[in-house]
Amino acid sequence: MKIFFYIIIFIFCFNSTYSIESKIIYNIQNEIITNIDLKNEFKYLLVLNNRLKDIDKDMAFLISKESLVRDKIKKIEIMKNFKNLKIDQKYEDILIKDIYLKLGLDNKDQFIEYLKEYDLKLKNIIEKITINALWNDLIIRKYSAKIEINEKKIKNKIDLINQQTTRDFLLSEIVYEVENKEEINKKFIEIKKSIKDIGFENTVSLFSISASAKTGGNIGWVNEKSLSQDILKNIEKMEGNLTQPIILPNSILMLKINEIKKATLKIDYDIELKKAIDYERNKQLNQYSIIYFNRIKKNLEFNE
């Protein structure tokens, strides 16, 4: 009850500051963002990442604005490529289930009751996951032919795993952009300070441009053999549980190791192969998503 009480107080303070009257914050190609929208966006982000309750109101405003702007930009592009903002009911149910299971809830009814604590309805969540799902579908349609998977190399890695002692890493990520190489270390120092001040998950919400940003940067369990040599080298030489900046084609990656498991076991070859291929495909698609997003963002008109 104490945690719930603090959440309500925090939301109330946020509401009082930014919701005295409805004001337009942004107009992006006739997609309006008001302070009411920002209030609801913060509630949504709080549902996914409860640690956001610890940040101050100014930062809450900034994180909510950045998150909502990203979704509005995606929505504008989605409506150019799809007839309506809707996904298949079965797929929608799967995505909703994935959210409430991660929150430790057993079913949709519990999730609906949980949302009431944040003054949200299921339709609010459905709109958000629909935008994300359609955006992912759009990226797959546009770039799937460009994905390059070296299946032979992956199979060789899996062969090395089998019957050997190996490590699984529970990973979280921050993916960010810089304008030049000189900014890489400067941004890294800024992010580390933010992590120290407000925690990793809240820093992810503030800085990360990855799809994982809304859930605190969580990637999940990844076997070391599924990781590239560059990433693995950074993990091996890191101090503490954070890697140094890892330079990707169009962004910078920082990884946090939350937990490590060691095991010697005979793996299910087919399952591990699928997991490794999915990981590599998703990594490449995420890079193309960043490229495409930045391209369309440059061509949009922003009015504040």
Helices and strands as residue ranges (DSSP letters): H 2-18, E 24-28, E 31-34, H 35-48, G 50-54, H 57-81, H 89-102, H 108-116, H 122-143, G 144-146, H 151-161, E 165-176, H 182-198, H 200-207, G 211-215, E 218-223, G 224-226, H 229-236, E 246-247, E 252-264, H 269-298, E 302-303
